[in-house]
């Protein structure tokens, strides 16, 4: 008696692990392997089938997402971003930062702060001048 076997039916003695597969130049993390195994148990699907589905979904998502410089669908109703401003020079940033510091506080700063910064920051002994 001959039995016709559909290629879509699972053959109990044939594991997909023994089929010729191309090796990949990357490794899965233990978490990724565990997730694939858990999904295979839950769905009854083989891991290659799960990977095929995942890659198809990723392909669709990437193809439907905006490319570099294209507007997102949610951005189409909104105005574009403001033009990029060049950063201010550091000396202007310091001037702005110190504008609101009272003169009394500035007078309390040490006059040798730059030369003796290790002393004032880390508490090391002052270096000879």
N, C-alpha and C positions, 0 to 999 in steps of 0.2 A: 504494500500500500504506500503510495506517495502522498506526502503532505506538502501543499504549497505554503510557503512562508512569506508573508508580506514583509517587505523591508521596513515597514513602519511599526511592526510588532516587536516587542522586546523578546530576545532569545535568552532564556535564563542562564544558559551555560556560556554565553558570549558577553563579556563585559566590554564596555566602550573603552576601558583603559587599555585593552590589548590592540585596539585598532591603531593603524599608523597615524600619528599626529605629528604635526610640525612642532618642534620645541620653540619656546619663546625666550627672548633674551632678558627676561625679567622674572623676579620671584614674587609670589604673593606673600603677604604678611600672614602670620598665624590667625589674626582676626579675619582677614579676607577669606582664608581657607575655611575657617569655622563657619563664616556666614554662608559661603557657597554650599557647604555640606548640610547646614541646617535648612537652607532653602530647598535643597534637593530632597531632603527627607520630608519636608512639609508639602511640597508640590508633587513629589513623585517624578520630577523631571531630572534628567541627567544634567550634570554640571555643564557640559558643552552646550546643551540647549539653553540653560539659564544664561550662560555667557553670550550666546547668540542674541537672546532677547535683550539683554542689557546693552549690548553694543548697538543693536538696531535703535533702541530708545535714545541712546547717546547720540547716534548719528542724526536722528530726526531733530533732537533738541539743538544740536550744534548748527545744523543747516537752517533751522528756523530762527536762530538767535541772530541779532544784528552783528555785523562785522565791525571791524575797527573803524571808528569814526562815524558809523551809522547810528541813527537815533533809535532808541528802544521804543516799542509801541506806546509805553506809558509816558514817554517824553515828548511825543509828537504834539500834544496839546499844550505843552509848556514852552516857555521861552528858553532859548539856549543858555548855556552857562555863561557867566560874565567872562570877559576876556582875562586871560592870565596876566597877573601883575608881576613885574619883576620884584624880587625880594629887596627890601631896603638894605643899604650898607650897614654893617655892624655898628659903626659909630653913631648912625642915626638911631638905631635901636637902643643904644645905651643912653643917648640924650633923652629919648622918649621915656625910658624906664626910670631915669633919675629926675624927671621934671617935677614929680609930686613929692620928692623927698625934701623935708624941711632943711634949711641951712644948718640948724643946730645939729641935726643928725650927721650931715656931711662933715662938720667940724670935728665930730667925735671919731671919725675914721682915722686910723693910724697913717702917718705920713710915709712910713716905710712899708706899707702893705704889699707892694709889688716885690720889693727885695726880700722881705721876710714872710712871704706867703705861707711857707711850710710851718712857721711858728703860729700864725694866726688861724690857719685851717686845721692843722694836725696836732698842734700843741708841742712841736719840737722846740728845742732850745734855739734861740736866735743865733744866726750866723754872724761871724765878725764882719763888720762893714768895711 
